[in-house]
């Protein structure tokens, strides 16, 4: 059997197998040690009664072991499947809770944004039933497909404005808890009511309401968003679960909000007994798995949905969880039965095979001679040592590699072929390897392995080691390869890549400097000259208005042409370097870029920019802006998208840029061929020490994610 010892750094793995001495016959192995064997025709070997009894005992033990191990394996698989089902329920509860959280947070964000606009409207004296309020509500409502309506209820309980239409249908909501609770409890920030049937369309809804305060703090009413419960049902129904289900959404008091798939025996608004879940702290979002026993035993995982008074539950019955286990158990039992049958058959034919071992021994001798020829003709160096680490095989390739003749190398210690600094480590590695049962070993490729030639020169090695036991003695065989040329080529390639990246970084810097210079020249010089020319034309036009109408019309056309030229000049300078980038910073420049992209392409754009409190180095800021600019250009040119989501925010890792579109997508392989735009983004990202990730598939859109690390803010010290 092949065994290995640690000799150095390996890139390839090989195993040399030696033929062992067969029963009753020995042979000549590759070491050249002469062994005796029976020549000529081999006489048949009689089967001894002791051997027969031994075979029967071994067969009985084997059959018993197979039976017991099969039972234990099936039982362990069942326990594993149940543990897996529990973990799956917990994992799914986390995933689906995050999806639900995003849906609910979008509603809350819309309410908070609307409140800010209402505060501005009050400052301007706009009443709550004005059409401007309706327009604002409708703009918030259109971006939320899971919201049925957003409306405002005045302090007297009457609906004043609604996203459905203007003027709003006058109806009283004073009896609704989404109005009564916020009015009576000013300390409540966001109120989530019980499921109720809409008076407009008769469908179940879940109301989210926030208190509207006047500038003097008085109660002015509530703003309400009606979440479509049917939307949540459709969302949960669209999640394809193999075994887990159903998915349920409860309020804190156990009131059922949604259940998917729908069960006619369980209605929305009914009560259920929920386990005690923590209400505050990080542990409040940890899932709680509860096991139920009975006819429909299983696991149900409960988890709170972020900061909302809502609990998500996902059930997983044992019947569904063990469905695949039953099929696997049947197969294992069938395989065990087949193995038992094979053991019986093997026991029957084993005696016949004993008669053939003599013939196989002769074949083993021939194989040994053939293997010796292979070792001598191998292109790689092959060195075999005994358990005292003295060389017993040294093939011609090893002679050429180390500069020693075979007769001289035989008997030398292995560490004489290593530098002095590596010998102690090599002895420790071989000593540790001798006591283990591993037959082949490949150390970490990062370890430096150096060989020593007869003339004292050192060179890097790549090696694989195998271990074999012959006549009770361990032998270790190493296959060695000189990798000097490859290491040199790798070092040159790494150095070339480093130089190219430095050159690319320098070119990017020069390009930005040229853009700034050109933009300033255009704005300061050409812009001023055009402005002066227009002022002169204004003066001329004023003098010619009554004297020469035809010339006055011509001069007016020239003024319009110059105005168009100024607009073109402004767009060019803005494209080269947004003028407000240096004045207002990255956040405003990014918002301008997003607005300009939406107006120019007509693509629906949703953005999240959360970097208003960040102070970025100018080099980092301009490269982040260019990454965002190139990402949007890539969407406009290649995606054929109708919707784009852009996020620019600070995370624990640094600055995160995410651009998702719903376009045609792309086919990604292990190493996708990137276009010039994506290559530029990648190089800018690497220049900032970040990383770029692309997620896409044909017809499923394109997602570009960039993470850029930022230095931690310095604590203490004088602030400037």
PyMOL commands that set and color helices and strands:
alter all, ss='L'
color gray80, all
select helices_A, chain A and resi 49-124+131-142+177-184+229-237+282-285+318-321+323-377+396-402+406-409+414-417+420-434+484-547+549-576+581-584+586-601+618-639+676-687
alter helices_A, ss='H'
color red, helices_A
select strands_A, chain A and resi 147-154+159-162+190-192+196-197+204-213+219-228+247-251+256-260+288-292+298-304+310-317+381-386+391-394+440-441+450-452+458-470+473-482+604-610+643-651+654-661+691-696+702-708
alter strands_A, ss='S'
color yellow, strands_A
deselect
rebuild
show_as cartoon
